[in-house]
Amino acid sequence: MFGKRLTAIAVLILGLGFGYFVYNTEMTGSWPFKLGLDLSGGTQLVYRADLSRIKAEDVTDSMEALRDTIERRVNLFGVGEPIVQTETGSSLAGAGNEQRLIVELPGITDTQKAIAMIGQTPVLEFRMLKEGASVPTTMSSTTIENAFEPAAITGKELTSASLEFQGQSGIAPQPVVVLHFNAQGSQTFADLTAKNIGHYFGIFLDGRPISVPVIRDSIPNGQAVISGGFTAEGAKELARNLNYGALPVPIELISTQTVSGTLGGQAVKDGILAGLWGVGLVMLFMIVWYRLPGFIASVALLGYIAAVLVLFKLLSVTLTAAGIAAFILSIGMAVDANVLIFERIKEELRSGKHGSEAISDGFARAWPSIRDSNFSSMITAVILFWFGTSIIKGFALVFGLGVLVSMLTAITVSRTFLFALGLNASHGFTRFLFGSGISK
């Protein structure tokens, strides 16, 4: 009995520690919750990716490169915790195979500033001239598509760009931009130049030709030179923009949404208030209806809440309004497990069992129902996370974590506390404490 009570005290102290950690880190701001756009305020930009020039097997890699490039560019502007993600196919109603890029910028409520962060990023492409075609005298989108092959190398293979001055003896050096590719890009560029000596290829930036040189020799060092009659300032600006991240595919802005910080703060307050009311009423019901076990369940519920909030902080879970709703829903799941346990314990007591035997058998018989119910909920959460949009993913993640932790706390924490009491509920006042409703 001493060991059980010592375990119960340790669990209680651990729960208090979790609660203090959450409170202290929020008050000091040392480890705040990561809030989504709808709670913190900011701007959401939705872009449509133009994949018409990308092979089907390269779509996934191109979208990942696009996401990484935009995220890298946004980070350069010091935006705190930007969220950049892709959505495709079944996650977009009526979108077919359309690919979209979702950019969320917390704290940025100036839409034009947000657009400028993304819109100035150039699209860089290296394209071979088609067999038998001649270099067009004037180039438009149509002539480029007709005369040149799909892009062999894009901005996703670029690691850096630098301004240099090159020229022959006796001629003033001209500003050029030297490109450096990653390992994959270097290999592709080396193979491309080795197989196409004497052929033309075009360097295009944002769909405009920068240079259409002839390949004179193989270039195995992973470098390319863009020379197009630049001024020093123009070449410097181009190198800077390419270093910010040349896009592997063009993108088109199709929608914007701005959430004010005031509205986000109000949403947080409303969510917290709803949670407090919900938890308070549930605890009141549990104590009134289930008496001592209800009080034990309420203490376990507070420990569950503290443990889940700690997980949210440690795992950097982005909390949204939908996520708060999922968390409150998972609290209801935790209470539901305790209700099943207490009803089973009450049945065991009615059959003539006493104390720890009734508690042990009650938990054992309630476990299959709790397990199956929670597992089905977690399977649903996984499906929602796998196929859902960003908002649904947030709901599913919070709900899944909450259900998992609630199942563990209902089975372990409540059980530990009840066994630590060591009460014999066969008669008298202890019998009343283990009753429920209006029964003894």
C-alpha angles and dihedrals in degrees: 000000000000090000092051092050092047089053091049091051090049091051091048092050090048090053091049088050091053091050093049091048092053093046096044096046091049094048094047095037090228094128110009126180115269105243126201125233094268091058104035100036126236142117133303120201122192118199131187114220119224104223097165091114096043123093115241093244091054097051096094094048091046093052091048090050090048091052093048092047095051091045091051091049094048091049089058089065092056097245108167116240099342116193116216118175142152130236127194148168115338094022091066118066110231093354097114108192093342115140120215135188118214116202119188118188113188114210094016108110096159101097095194091052090050092050091048091056090061106025098063093061110112127226111229123197136173111203131178120228109251119255110273094008124121127220107270115242090217122027129212130155090271096049091045092053092047096046104036136057121239114283113288093188128022138179092280089076093051118105101174146346127209138187116242137165117231133175146136125266112286092017122098110253114257125217114252135170116237116206125207119201131204121247094277093045092047091053093046092048092048092051092044095052094042093054097042106046108158093021128112124244130182131228109207129189117193089344094306123112113247097174137351104195131171116247104242099174143354114284107207099165097078096246132123131183124220111201119169110148092282126177114231090253093047093050090047091052092048092050091048093050092047090051088054085061131285109229118241090214135020117259133204124207108233104167144008132197128187124197116193120229089236092056091047092050091051090051090054092050092048091049093050091047091050090049093050093049092046095048093043094052092045092051091048091052093047093051095045095045103034099026112194097010087046091054090049090050090051091054090048089048091056089050090050091052092049092047093050093048089052089052090051089055097043094046093042092234110186107233118213132172087265090050092053089051089051091050092052089048091053089054087060089052090053091053091047090058091052092049090055091049095049093047089052091049090051090053090051091051091050090053089061102263119136138213119321093009092060092045093048094048092043092056092044093053095043094049099079092054092045092046095050094044094049095042091054089050091050091049088053090050091052092050092049091049093048098048104022133100122252094277092048091046090057092050092047095048095050093043093048094049091046094051092048094050093042091055092052095046093047092053100038111025099041090043092050093051094046093050091047090060092063093200125162106221097191099109148350125020095342088057088054091049090056094046125094139220113346094334124101 
